Amino acid sequence: MAFALPVWLAVQEELLESDEEGGGALSCFDEFDDDALQETFHLTKPCLHFIRDAVLVRMKKCTLKKFALSLDVMLPLALNYYAHGSISGDTLQRTRRFETDCPAIISAVSGVIAGMSDQFISFPLLQGARASVASKTEKICGIPNVLGVLAPAHFEVQVSLKEKDAFKSFVSASGFPSVVSQLICDLDGNLLSVEKCCVGSTSEQEMWESSFKGRELEKELHGPYWVIGGNGYHLSKHVLTPVQDPSNEKDIRYNEAHAKLYSVMQTTLGHIKTRFRCLVNLGFAQKGSLDKKSNIIKACCVLHNIAKKFSGPSASFSCEN
């Protein structure tokens, strides 16, 4: 019979103690059945085992020993938070002795997983890879030399009424407080680049011009290639935006092809926010908190790419807040 997450967390330290070298020891996910894993973490068992092993390797370079807790306690807490936006009440009830450490645990694990972005979020760097991506894109939409789809991704935050004036810069053009990151994805919904974490009022153009990938593409360090973007990138040489007020059949066809490509990013963001419900609301905005929120966003993006490799379902979870 599979243990529920709270039961498993309550006995982890006795079962595993400090055995973090792998070595055939039980994983914290082994006693869950597949349905329980999907419900608790929104990820499959093979995917979760891979994530645990990858995080364990990374932790050898970035230790979390100050918490005196094993990875098999900390990782499920963080993954449960990513999936649901909070730690379940049952989980907290069974883990009262380190309940106050949960925010710090989530922050620490997020930092480790975000640091894995250099392994799991990659732009096509070799000429052959770029040519292959561009060729595939052209076959689908008819637009040549396109490497990916670029867009700002807004993630809502909360602002208390008392601090509303102090956090005006977090209010996006849509009228809600948020933080925003710059994402690039390919046609299959894999993330190729995740950069920045800015206050919600930051414009697309400003993020692009100050981003590493923006500077690289504008200097043609990747060659004469483009990315597809929205109207906010009007001053960029290597971002293809829609034609305003199309006046002929050619412009209309281009806009249709552009919209087809751009919709890939909207679908991808929908999948990410459905799988990782914490991104629907990242909690209260705080001064100096952008790095912590950036790590949570980037950690979820890393996990999204890993889940894609394991072909895990991404759109079957409840979208209730």
C-alpha positions as CSV (number, residue, x, y, z in Angstrom):
1,M,0.0,0.0,0.0
2,A,1.4,3.4,-1.0
3,F,2.1,5.9,1.8
4,A,0.5,9.3,1.5
5,L,3.0,12.2,1.3
6,P,2.5,13.3,5.0
7,V,3.1,9.8,6.3
8,W,6.2,9.4,4.1
9,L,7.7,12.8,5.2
10,A,7.1,11.8,8.9
11,V,9.3,8.7,8.6
12,Q,11.9,9.9,6.0
13,E,14.7,10.7,8.4
14,E,14.4,7.3,10.1
15,L,14.4,5.4,6.9
16,L,17.0,7.3,5.0
17,E,18.9,9.3,7.6
18,S,21.9,10.8,5.8
19,D,22.2,8.3,3.0
20,E,22.3,10.9,0.2
21,E,24.8,9.0,-2.0
22,G,22.1,7.0,-3.7
23,G,23.7,3.5,-3.4
24,G,20.4,1.6,-3.8
25,A,18.6,3.4,-1.0
26,L,14.9,4.0,-1.3
27,S,13.9,7.2,-3.1
28,C,11.3,9.4,-1.4
29,F,9.0,8.7,-4.4
30,D,9.2,4.9,-4.4
31,E,6.3,4.3,-2.0
32,F,3.8,6.3,-4.1
33,D,1.6,4.8,-6.8
34,D,1.3,6.6,-10.1
35,D,-2.0,8.3,-9.3
36,A,-0.7,9.7,-6.0
37,L,2.4,11.0,-7.7
38,Q,0.4,12.8,-10.3
39,E,-1.9,14.3,-7.7
40,T,0.8,15.3,-5.3
41,F,3.6,16.5,-7.7
42,H,2.0,16.6,-11.2
43,L,4.9,14.6,-12.4
44,T,5.5,10.9,-13.3
45,K,7.6,8.5,-11.3
46,P,10.5,8.1,-13.8
47,C,10.6,11.9,-14.1
48,L,10.7,12.4,-10.4
49,H,13.5,9.8,-10.0
50,F,15.5,11.7,-12.6
51,I,14.9,15.0,-10.9
52,R,16.0,13.6,-7.5
53,D,19.2,12.2,-9.0
54,A,19.9,15.5,-10.9
55,V,19.3,17.6,-7.8
56,L,21.5,15.2,-5.7
57,V,24.4,15.7,-8.1
58,R,23.9,19.5,-8.0
59,M,23.7,19.6,-4.2
60,K,27.3,18.3,-4.1
61,K,28.3,21.7,-5.4
62,C,25.6,23.6,-3.5
63,T,25.0,22.1,-0.1
64,L,21.8,22.4,1.9
65,K,23.2,20.9,5.1
66,K,22.3,23.9,7.2
67,F,18.7,22.5,7.4
68,A,19.9,19.2,8.9
69,L,17.3,17.5,6.7
70,S,17.7,15.0,3.9
71,L,17.0,15.7,0.3
72,D,14.2,13.2,0.5
73,V,12.4,15.5,3.0
74,M,13.2,18.8,1.3
75,L,12.6,17.9,-2.4
76,P,9.0,16.6,-2.0
77,L,8.1,19.7,0.0
78,A,9.3,22.0,-2.7
79,L,7.8,19.9,-5.5
80,N,4.5,19.8,-3.7
81,Y,4.6,23.6,-3.4
82,Y,5.4,24.0,-7.1
83,A,2.4,21.8,-8.1
84,H,-0.2,23.4,-5.8
85,G,1.1,26.8,-4.8
86,S,1.1,25.7,-1.1
87,I,2.1,22.8,1.1
88,S,-0.9,20.7,1.9
89,G,-2.4,21.0,5.4
90,D,-1.9,17.3,6.0
91,T,1.7,17.6,5.1
92,L,2.3,20.5,7.5
93,Q,0.4,18.7,10.3
94,R,2.8,15.7,10.0
95,T,5.9,17.9,9.8
96,R,5.3,20.5,12.5
97,R,8.8,20.3,13.8
98,F,10.2,22.1,10.7
99,E,7.0,23.9,9.6
100,T,8.7,27.3,10.1
101,D,11.5,26.2,7.8
102,C,9.2,25.5,4.8
103,P,9.7,28.9,3.1
104,A,13.5,28.6,3.6
105,I,13.5,25.0,2.3
106,I,11.5,26.0,-0.8
107,S,13.8,28.9,-1.4
108,A,16.9,26.8,-1.0
109,V,15.7,23.9,-3.3
110,S,14.5,26.4,-5.8
111,G,18.0,27.9,-5.9
112,V,19.5,24.5,-6.6
113,I,17.0,23.6,-9.3
114,A,17.3,27.0,-10.9
115,G,21.0,26.5,-11.0
116,M,20.4,23.5,-13.2
117,S,19.1,25.7,-16.0
118,D,22.5,25.6,-17.7
119,Q,22.0,21.9,-18.2
120,F,18.3,21.7,-19.1
121,I,17.4,25.1,-20.8
122,S,19.6,25.6,-23.8
123,F,19.5,27.7,-27.0
124,P,20.7,26.0,-30.2
125,L,24.4,27.0,-30.3
126,L,25.8,25.0,-33.1
127,Q,25.2,26.1,-36.7
128,G,23.8,22.7,-37.7
129,A,21.3,22.8,-34.8
130,R,20.2,26.3,-35.7
131,A,19.7,25.4,-39.3
132,S,17.7,22.3,-38.4
133,V,15.4,24.3,-36.1
134,A,14.9,27.1,-38.7
135,S,14.2,24.5,-41.4
136,K,11.5,22.8,-39.3
137,T,9.9,26.2,-38.5
138,E,9.9,27.3,-42.2
139,K,8.1,24.0,-43.2
140,I,5.4,24.7,-40.7
141,C,4.8,28.4,-41.3
142,G,6.8,29.5,-44.3
143,I,8.8,32.1,-42.4
144,P,12.6,31.4,-42.9
145,N,15.4,31.6,-40.3
146,V,13.2,31.5,-37.2
147,L,14.8,29.9,-34.1
148,G,12.0,30.3,-31.5
149,V,9.2,32.3,-30.0
150,L,9.9,35.2,-27.7
151,A,7.5,36.6,-25.1
152,P,7.3,38.2,-21.6
153,A,5.8,35.9,-19.0
154,H,3.9,37.6,-16.2
155,F,3.4,35.9,-12.9
156,E,1.0,37.6,-10.5
157,V,2.1,38.7,-7.0
158,Q,0.2,40.2,-4.1
159,V,0.6,43.7,-2.7
160,S,-1.0,44.7,0.6
161,L,-3.2,47.8,0.6
162,K,-0.8,49.5,3.0
163,E,2.1,49.1,0.6
164,K,0.2,49.7,-2.7
165,D,2.0,53.0,-3.4
166,A,5.4,51.5,-2.6
167,F,4.9,48.7,-5.2
168,K,3.4,50.7,-8.0
169,S,6.2,49.5,-10.3
170,F,5.0,45.9,-10.0
171,V,1.7,46.8,-11.7
172,S,1.7,45.5,-15.3
173,A,0.0,47.0,-18.4
174,S,-2.8,44.6,-17.7
175,G,-3.5,46.3,-14.4
176,F,-2.4,43.6,-11.9
177,P,0.8,43.4,-9.8
178,S,3.3,40.9,-11.2
179,V,6.9,40.0,-11.9
180,V,7.9,39.3,-15.5
181,S,10.5,37.0,-17.1
182,Q,11.7,36.8,-20.7
183,L,11.1,33.4,-22.3
184,I,12.0,31.8,-25.6
185,C,10.6,28.5,-26.6
186,D,10.8,26.2,-29.7
187,L,7.8,24.9,-31.7
188,D,7.6,21.8,-29.4
189,G,7.2,24.0,-26.3
190,N,10.7,23.3,-25.0
191,L,12.1,26.4,-23.3
192,L,15.3,27.6,-25.0
193,S,16.0,30.6,-22.7
194,V,14.7,32.0,-19.5
195,E,16.1,35.4,-18.4
196,K,15.5,38.3,-16.1
197,C,12.9,38.7,-13.4
198,C,11.7,42.3,-13.4
199,V,8.9,44.2,-11.9
200,G,5.6,43.9,-13.9
201,S,5.8,47.4,-15.4
202,T,9.0,46.6,-17.3
203,S,8.5,46.7,-21.1
204,E,9.3,43.9,-23.5
205,Q,11.8,46.1,-25.3
206,E,13.6,47.1,-22.1
207,M,14.0,43.4,-21.1
208,W,15.1,42.4,-24.5
209,E,17.8,45.1,-24.8
210,S,19.2,44.3,-21.4
211,S,19.1,40.5,-21.7
212,F,22.0,38.3,-22.7
213,K,20.0,36.6,-25.5
214,G,18.8,39.9,-26.8
215,R,22.3,41.3,-27.1
216,E,23.6,38.1,-28.6
217,L,20.9,38.0,-31.3
218,E,21.1,41.7,-32.1
219,K,24.9,41.4,-32.6
220,E,24.2,38.4,-34.8
221,L,26.4,36.1,-32.6
222,H,24.0,33.3,-33.6
223,G,24.0,34.2,-37.2
224,P,21.2,35.9,-39.4
225,Y,18.3,34.3,-37.4
226,W,15.1,35.7,-36.0
227,V,12.8,35.0,-33.1
228,I,9.0,35.6,-33.3
229,G,7.7,38.3,-30.9
230,G,4.8,40.6,-30.2
231,N,4.3,44.3,-30.9
232,G,6.3,45.3,-27.8
233,Y,9.6,44.6,-29.6
234,H,9.2,47.3,-32.3
235,L,12.8,48.5,-32.1
236,S,14.5,45.1,-32.6
237,K,16.3,44.0,-35.7
238,H,16.1,40.3,-35.0
239,V,12.5,40.0,-33.6
240,L,9.8,39.5,-36.1
241,T,6.6,41.3,-35.1
242,P,3.1,41.3,-36.7
243,V,2.5,43.8,-39.6
244,Q,0.3,46.6,-38.3
245,D,-2.8,47.3,-40.5
246,P,-1.9,44.7,-43.2
247,S,-2.9,46.1,-46.6
248,N,-2.3,43.2,-49.0
249,E,-2.5,39.4,-49.2
250,K,1.2,38.9,-48.5
251,D,0.9,40.9,-45.2
252,I,-2.2,38.9,-44.2
253,R,-0.6,35.6,-44.8
254,Y,2.5,36.7,-42.9
255,N,0.4,37.7,-39.9
256,E,-1.5,34.4,-40.0
257,A,1.9,32.5,-40.0
258,H,3.2,34.8,-37.2
259,A,0.0,34.2,-35.1
260,K,0.4,30.4,-35.5
261,L,3.9,30.5,-34.2
262,Y,3.2,33.0,-31.4
263,S,0.4,30.8,-30.1
264,V,3.0,28.1,-29.3
265,M,4.3,30.3,-26.5
266,Q,0.8,31.0,-25.1
267,T,0.1,27.2,-25.1
268,T,3.5,26.6,-23.5
269,L,2.9,29.1,-20.7
270,G,-0.6,27.7,-20.2
271,H,0.9,24.2,-19.7
272,I,3.6,25.5,-17.3
273,K,1.1,27.4,-15.1
274,T,-1.3,24.4,-15.1
275,R,1.4,22.0,-14.0
276,F,3.0,24.4,-11.5
277,R,0.2,26.2,-9.8
278,C,2.6,28.2,-7.6
279,L,3.2,30.4,-10.7
280,V,-0.5,31.5,-10.7
281,N,0.3,33.6,-7.6
282,L,3.8,33.9,-6.3
283,G,2.8,35.4,-3.0
284,F,3.5,38.9,-1.6
285,A,5.9,41.3,-3.4
286,Q,8.7,42.2,-1.1
287,K,11.7,44.5,-1.5
288,G,14.7,42.5,-2.5
289,S,12.6,39.4,-3.2
290,L,13.0,39.3,-7.0
291,D,15.9,36.8,-6.9
292,K,13.8,34.4,-4.8
293,K,10.8,34.7,-7.2
294,S,13.2,34.4,-10.1
295,N,14.5,31.1,-8.7
296,I,11.0,29.7,-8.3
297,I,10.1,30.7,-11.9
298,K,13.4,29.3,-13.3
299,A,13.1,26.1,-11.2
300,C,9.6,25.4,-12.7
301,C,11.0,26.1,-16.2
302,V,13.7,23.6,-15.6
303,L,11.2,21.0,-14.4
304,H,9.0,21.8,-17.4
305,N,11.7,20.9,-19.8
306,I,12.6,17.7,-17.9
307,A,8.9,16.7,-17.8
308,K,8.7,17.3,-21.6
309,K,11.5,14.7,-22.1
310,F,9.5,12.2,-20.1
311,S,6.4,13.0,-22.0
312,G,4.5,13.7,-18.8
313,P,1.0,15.1,-19.1
314,S,0.8,18.8,-18.7
315,A,-2.7,19.9,-19.4
316,S,-4.8,17.5,-17.3
317,F,-4.6,19.2,-14.0
318,S,-7.3,21.4,-12.5
319,C,-7.0,25.0,-13.3
320,E,-8.8,26.2,-10.2
321,N,-6.9,28.8,-8.1
